[in-house]
Each structure stands twice: as structure tokens, then as C-alpha cells.
């Protein structure tokens, strides 16, 4: 006997098949893996970017909508990018630009992009894409489950053969644990026969109610490299504020970071020594197509990772891992 719930699952599967077949940004292997993972999990739906973000721009991308008694979230398969998260009864903890371009291969402006296998401009070839290429390619959802309490765990895998962009093969796994908070665990494995250097960051965009009033706590007295002055070494006096453009890399930060404003957010970590703080300011925001004039007032980036001199050197077959946790306080 076919129940109403069975029909619902069949309907979801048919929609997923039709949508994925019409989306150029997914390979047949990704489709097969994704359909198998989503079909029997009632807490995950596959929707279009237009459905997830009404009025959004671009050709469209498949988005996972995850909903449990504890939270709702949206995740792009491209880049395994968590785009939105809101605990039940709480405020949104992530910002996605209203001008984000949801087109295959285009970097998505907002949420938590995974910058890998390099952060910022390529260290030797400025013609290569900024922040690497992992955020521009599809990851595979290889596992997903939800506990009775409503906490969900989703596992995304990425395999990258050696090519013209990066001369070494590697794989990466991003495990998202979502409930009343966000926890992202990133593992990178050198699948090549030679050692290589890689830098990476979880490039988090956080919403703010007032850019003039928000502060980043936990960095006072620390040394930073000023990206606005060719990595000039400076001291941070007091909490970080945003009365003008800010682009700073703080090395060797072991403590937790807090965002004081609305919402108030605490960022915990393991093995993420670098902190990057960024807001383009009003002049640059107007020049960035997927941000736009005035929208710099809506967010700040406080990122954790391993960049510049803190990059990872991975020997053949070596795996290294790090995690970041985000929660409202």
C-alpha cells in the first residue's frame, strides 16, 4: 500500500530528477549520488536557487533546503556552500548578497565559501582564480542523517585531479553539523605522490544590523597584516570596527572570536590559526557587481583558516583537519 508519505517522497524524487537533468552545473555522477542521498531523507529537499532565494540572479543552481525542529538552512551543492542558517526562534546567522549570481561556475557571494587550495590571489600566478577553485565546482553529498533531537550531519566530498590550475591531486571533505549552532569540519588529503602547500579559509559572511556599531572582539593587542597596504605589519588597538574599508589578516590567533552587535555571535575553532576580517567599504562595494552600493552596510566577514605563512604543507597521503563552530550568544 502506497501511503501519502510515499507519494510525497516520490514527488520530491521526480522534482529532483527533472531539476538536476536541466541544470548544467551538475555531472551525471553527482546527480546519481545526490538523488540516492536525498530521496529517503525527509529533512532535506532539493530546490532551485530561485525558490530558495526569491528574485535571485543567474541561470540557477540546485540548492539543498534542510529543515529540522532545530533549524532551517540552505546549502549550494556548488562549493558545498552553506548559504543560510537560522535556529528556530533565533536570528539568521549568515548573510547572502541580494545580488548573488547563482550561475554555474560563478563564485557565490555569501554564506560560508570554502576557499581552497589557495586563499586570495594565487601566490605566483595572478591570472588564476582568486580564492582557488573549490568554491566554483560541485561537491558530492555523500551522507546525511538527522538525530531524534533534530541535529543534522551532512557530509560533502570533493576530488580534484592534478590539472592546469593545481599541479597536485587532492581530496577534501566538509562535514556540516547543524542544530542550534553551526559546526564545519574541513579535512584535506594529499592524494598525490609529491608534497604540496595549500592555504584555505572558511570565508564567513555575517549579518549586521548596524555596520557603524558592530565590533569584532578578541583581536585587540594582536598583530595583523594590512591587505590595503601590501601586508604592512600593524598592531590592532581596541576592538575591530568598520568606519572605513577593512581588510586584515591576523596570524596565530588561538582564542575564540566574538561579534558584538545584532546578532551577537561567537566563533570557536580548532587548527584554524588565521583570522581574516573584511568589509569593502561603500566605495568598493559599489564597484563589486554581486554586492552593490549600500549592501556593505549589511554584513562583515570574519573568517578562520590557514593562510599566508600559516599555510599547510601536506606530504603524500597526509590528511589534516580543522573545524569552526558558530553560535549565537
C-alpha positions as CSV (number, residue, x, y, z in Angstrom):
1,X,0.0,0.0,0.0
2,X,1.4,3.4,-1.0
3,X,0.9,6.0,1.7
4,X,0.7,9.7,1.4
5,X,4.2,10.0,2.7
6,X,5.4,7.6,0.0
7,X,3.7,9.8,-2.6
8,X,5.4,12.8,-1.1
9,X,8.8,11.1,-1.4
10,X,8.1,10.1,-5.0
11,X,7.1,13.7,-5.8
12,X,10.3,15.0,-4.3
13,X,12.4,12.5,-6.2
14,X,10.7,13.3,-9.5
15,X,11.3,17.0,-9.0
16,X,14.9,16.4,-8.1
17,X,15.5,14.3,-11.2
18,X,13.8,16.8,-13.5
19,X,15.6,19.8,-12.0
20,X,19.1,18.1,-11.9
21,X,18.8,17.0,-15.5
22,X,18.0,20.5,-16.6
23,X,20.9,22.0,-14.6
24,X,24.2,22.3,-16.4
25,X,26.1,22.7,-13.2
26,X,25.8,19.0,-12.1
27,X,27.5,15.9,-13.6
28,X,25.8,12.6,-14.0
29,X,27.8,11.1,-11.2
30,X,26.8,14.0,-8.9
31,X,23.1,13.5,-9.9
32,X,23.2,9.8,-9.2
33,X,24.8,10.2,-5.8
34,X,22.6,13.2,-4.8
35,X,19.3,11.5,-5.8
36,X,20.2,8.5,-3.7
37,X,21.1,10.6,-0.7
38,X,18.1,13.0,-0.8
39,X,15.3,10.5,-1.8
40,X,14.8,8.9,1.6
41,X,15.6,11.8,3.9
42,X,12.6,13.8,4.9
43,X,14.6,16.7,6.4
44,X,16.2,17.5,3.0
45,X,14.6,18.9,-0.1
46,X,16.2,19.8,-3.4
47,X,15.0,23.2,-4.7
48,X,16.1,25.8,-7.2
49,X,18.1,28.9,-6.2
50,X,15.1,30.9,-7.3
51,X,12.9,29.0,-4.8
52,X,15.4,29.3,-2.0
53,X,16.2,33.0,-2.7
54,X,13.3,34.6,-4.5
55,X,14.3,37.2,-7.0
56,X,17.9,35.9,-7.1
57,X,20.0,36.4,-10.2
58,X,21.7,34.0,-12.5
59,X,20.9,30.9,-14.5
60,X,20.1,28.9,-11.4
61,X,21.7,26.3,-9.2
62,X,20.4,23.3,-7.2
63,X,20.1,24.1,-3.5
64,X,19.5,21.8,-0.6
65,X,16.9,23.0,1.8
66,X,17.4,21.4,5.2
67,X,14.8,21.7,7.9
68,X,14.5,20.1,11.3
69,X,12.8,21.0,14.6
70,X,16.1,22.9,15.5
71,X,16.9,24.9,12.4
72,X,16.4,25.7,8.7
73,X,19.3,26.1,6.3
74,X,20.2,26.3,2.6
75,X,23.3,24.8,1.0
76,X,24.6,25.1,-2.5
77,X,26.0,21.9,-4.0
78,X,28.4,24.1,-5.8
79,X,31.2,24.6,-3.3
80,X,29.3,22.7,-0.6
81,X,28.5,26.3,0.5
82,X,26.2,26.9,3.5
83,X,24.3,30.0,2.4
84,X,21.8,30.5,5.2
85,X,21.2,29.2,8.7
86,X,18.6,30.1,11.3
87,X,18.0,28.2,14.5
88,X,14.3,28.0,15.5
89,X,13.4,31.1,17.4
90,X,16.8,32.8,16.6
91,X,18.1,35.3,14.1
92,X,19.8,34.4,10.8
93,X,23.5,33.8,11.4
94,X,24.7,34.2,7.8
95,X,24.3,36.8,5.0
96,X,23.9,36.2,1.3
97,X,24.0,39.1,-1.0
98,X,20.8,40.1,-2.7
99,X,22.9,40.5,-5.9
100,X,24.5,37.0,-5.7
101,X,24.8,35.4,-9.1
102,X,23.5,31.8,-9.0
103,X,25.1,30.7,-12.2
104,X,27.2,27.5,-12.6
105,X,30.9,28.1,-12.0
106,X,30.4,31.6,-10.6
107,X,31.6,32.2,-7.0
108,X,28.6,32.7,-4.7
109,X,28.6,35.9,-2.6
110,X,27.6,35.0,0.9
111,X,27.2,32.3,3.5
112,X,30.5,30.3,4.0
113,X,32.5,29.8,0.8
114,X,35.4,27.2,1.1
115,X,38.5,29.0,-0.3
116,X,40.8,26.2,-1.4
117,X,43.5,25.2,-2.4
118,X,44.7,28.8,-2.0
119,X,43.4,31.9,-0.3
120,X,43.3,35.3,-2.0
121,X,45.3,35.8,-5.2
122,X,47.4,32.8,-6.3
123,X,50.9,33.2,-4.8
124,X,52.7,33.0,-8.2
125,X,50.2,33.4,-11.0
126,X,47.7,36.3,-10.6
127,X,45.8,35.1,-13.7
128,X,44.5,32.1,-11.8
129,X,41.1,32.5,-9.9
130,X,41.1,34.3,-6.6
131,X,40.5,32.0,-3.6
132,X,41.1,28.8,-5.5
133,X,38.5,26.8,-7.4
134,X,36.9,24.5,-4.8
135,X,34.1,27.1,-4.3
136,X,33.3,27.1,-8.0
137,X,32.9,23.4,-8.5
138,X,30.3,20.8,-7.4
139,X,30.9,18.8,-4.3
140,X,29.1,15.5,-3.7
141,X,26.7,15.0,-0.8
142,X,27.8,11.5,0.2
143,X,26.0,11.1,3.5
144,X,23.3,12.8,5.6
145,X,21.4,11.9,8.8
146,X,19.3,13.6,11.4
147,X,19.2,12.7,15.1
148,X,16.0,12.4,17.0
149,X,16.7,15.7,18.6
150,X,16.9,17.4,15.2
151,X,20.6,17.8,14.8
152,X,21.7,17.1,11.2
153,X,25.0,16.0,9.9
154,X,25.8,16.3,6.1
155,X,29.0,15.1,4.5
156,X,30.3,16.6,1.3
157,X,33.3,15.3,-0.7
158,X,35.4,16.9,-3.3
159,X,38.0,15.1,-5.5
160,X,40.4,17.2,-7.6
161,X,42.8,15.6,-10.0
162,X,46.0,17.4,-10.9
163,X,45.3,19.9,-13.7
164,X,46.4,23.2,-15.2
165,X,45.0,25.1,-12.1
166,X,46.7,23.0,-9.5
167,X,49.5,20.5,-10.3
168,X,48.7,18.1,-7.5
169,X,45.8,15.8,-6.8
170,X,43.9,16.2,-3.6
171,X,40.6,15.5,-1.9
172,X,38.6,17.4,0.6
173,X,35.7,16.6,2.9
174,X,33.4,19.1,4.6
175,X,31.2,17.8,7.4
176,X,28.4,20.1,8.5
177,X,26.8,19.6,11.9
178,X,23.8,21.8,12.1
179,X,21.4,22.1,15.1
180,X,21.2,25.1,17.5
181,X,24.6,26.1,16.1
182,X,26.9,25.6,13.0
183,X,30.0,23.4,13.0
184,X,32.0,22.9,9.9
185,X,34.9,20.3,9.9
186,X,37.2,20.5,6.9
187,X,39.6,17.7,6.0
188,X,42.2,17.9,3.2
189,X,44.1,14.9,1.9
190,X,47.1,14.9,-0.4
191,X,46.3,12.1,-2.9
192,X,49.4,13.0,-5.0
193,X,52.8,11.4,-4.9
194,X,54.5,14.7,-4.1
195,X,54.1,17.2,-1.2
196,X,52.4,20.5,-1.8
197,X,51.4,23.7,0.0
198,X,47.8,24.8,0.3
199,X,46.1,27.7,2.1
200,X,42.4,27.8,2.8
201,X,39.7,29.7,4.6
202,X,36.1,29.4,5.7
203,X,35.1,32.8,4.3
204,X,32.1,33.5,6.5
205,X,29.7,36.4,5.9
206,X,27.8,37.5,9.0
207,X,24.7,39.8,9.0
208,X,24.9,43.0,11.0
209,X,22.1,45.5,11.9
210,X,24.5,48.4,12.0
211,X,27.9,48.5,10.4
212,X,28.9,51.6,12.4
213,X,28.1,49.9,15.7
214,X,29.3,46.3,15.2
215,X,32.7,45.3,16.7
216,X,34.9,42.2,16.4
217,X,36.2,41.2,19.9
218,X,39.2,39.1,20.7
219,X,41.8,40.7,18.4
220,X,42.8,43.7,20.5
221,X,46.6,43.8,21.0
222,X,47.2,41.4,18.2
223,X,49.5,41.9,15.2
224,X,47.8,42.0,11.7
225,X,48.8,42.3,8.1
226,X,47.0,45.1,6.3
227,X,45.9,44.0,2.8
228,X,45.2,47.6,2.0
229,X,48.9,48.4,2.4
230,X,50.7,45.4,0.8
231,X,50.6,43.4,4.1
232,X,52.1,46.1,6.2
233,X,52.5,44.8,9.8
234,X,50.4,46.7,12.3
235,X,49.0,46.4,15.8
236,X,45.3,46.2,16.5
237,X,44.4,48.8,19.2
238,X,41.0,48.0,20.7
239,X,38.2,46.0,19.0
240,X,37.9,46.0,15.2
241,X,35.4,48.5,13.9
242,X,34.2,49.3,10.4
243,X,34.2,53.0,9.8
244,X,36.0,52.5,6.5
245,X,37.2,49.7,4.4
246,X,38.8,46.9,6.4
247,X,41.0,44.0,5.0
248,X,43.2,42.4,7.7
249,X,44.9,39.1,8.3
250,X,45.6,38.2,11.9
251,X,48.1,35.3,12.3
252,X,48.4,33.0,15.3
253,X,45.0,33.6,16.8
254,X,44.2,30.7,19.2
255,X,41.3,32.3,21.1
256,X,37.6,32.4,20.2
257,X,36.3,35.5,18.4
258,X,33.1,37.3,19.2
259,X,31.0,39.7,17.1
260,X,29.3,42.3,19.2
261,X,26.1,43.6,17.6
262,X,22.9,42.1,16.4
263,X,23.1,39.2,16.2
264,X,25.8,38.5,18.7
265,X,28.0,35.6,17.5
266,X,30.8,33.5,18.9
267,X,33.2,31.8,16.6
268,X,35.2,28.8,18.1
269,X,37.8,26.8,16.2
270,X,40.4,24.1,16.2
271,X,43.5,24.2,14.0
272,X,42.4,27.5,12.2
273,X,45.3,29.8,13.2
274,X,44.5,32.7,10.8
275,X,41.6,35.2,11.2
276,X,40.7,37.4,8.3
277,X,38.4,40.4,8.8
278,X,36.9,42.1,5.8
279,X,34.4,44.7,4.6
280,X,34.8,46.5,1.3
281,X,33.5,49.9,2.4
282,X,31.0,51.9,0.4
283,X,33.3,52.9,-2.5
284,X,34.4,49.4,-3.3
285,X,31.0,47.8,-2.6
286,X,29.5,49.9,-5.4
287,X,32.1,48.5,-7.8
288,X,31.5,44.9,-6.9
289,X,28.6,43.6,-9.0
290,X,27.4,40.9,-6.7
291,X,27.5,43.2,-3.7
292,X,26.3,46.7,-4.9
293,X,26.1,50.1,-3.4
294,X,24.8,50.2,0.2
295,X,24.9,46.5,0.8
296,X,28.3,46.7,2.5
297,X,26.2,48.0,5.4
298,X,24.6,44.6,5.9
299,X,27.5,42.3,6.7
300,X,31.1,41.7,7.8
301,X,33.4,38.8,7.1
302,X,35.2,37.2,10.0
303,X,37.0,34.2,8.5
304,X,39.0,31.4,10.0
305,X,41.6,29.3,8.2
306,X,45.3,28.8,7.5
307,X,46.6,31.4,5.1
308,X,49.9,33.2,4.1
309,X,52.8,31.9,6.3
310,X,50.3,29.6,8.1
311,X,49.5,27.6,5.0
312,X,49.5,23.8,5.3
313,X,52.3,21.6,3.8
314,X,50.8,18.2,3.1
315,X,53.1,15.2,2.3
316,X,51.9,12.4,0.1
317,X,48.8,10.7,1.6
318,X,48.7,13.1,4.5
319,X,45.4,14.3,5.9
320,X,44.9,17.4,8.0
321,X,41.7,18.7,9.6
322,X,40.3,21.7,11.2
323,X,36.9,22.9,12.4
324,X,35.0,26.1,13.1
325,X,31.8,26.5,15.2
326,X,29.4,29.4,15.0
327,X,26.7,30.1,17.6
328,X,24.5,32.9,18.7
329,X,25.2,34.3,22.2
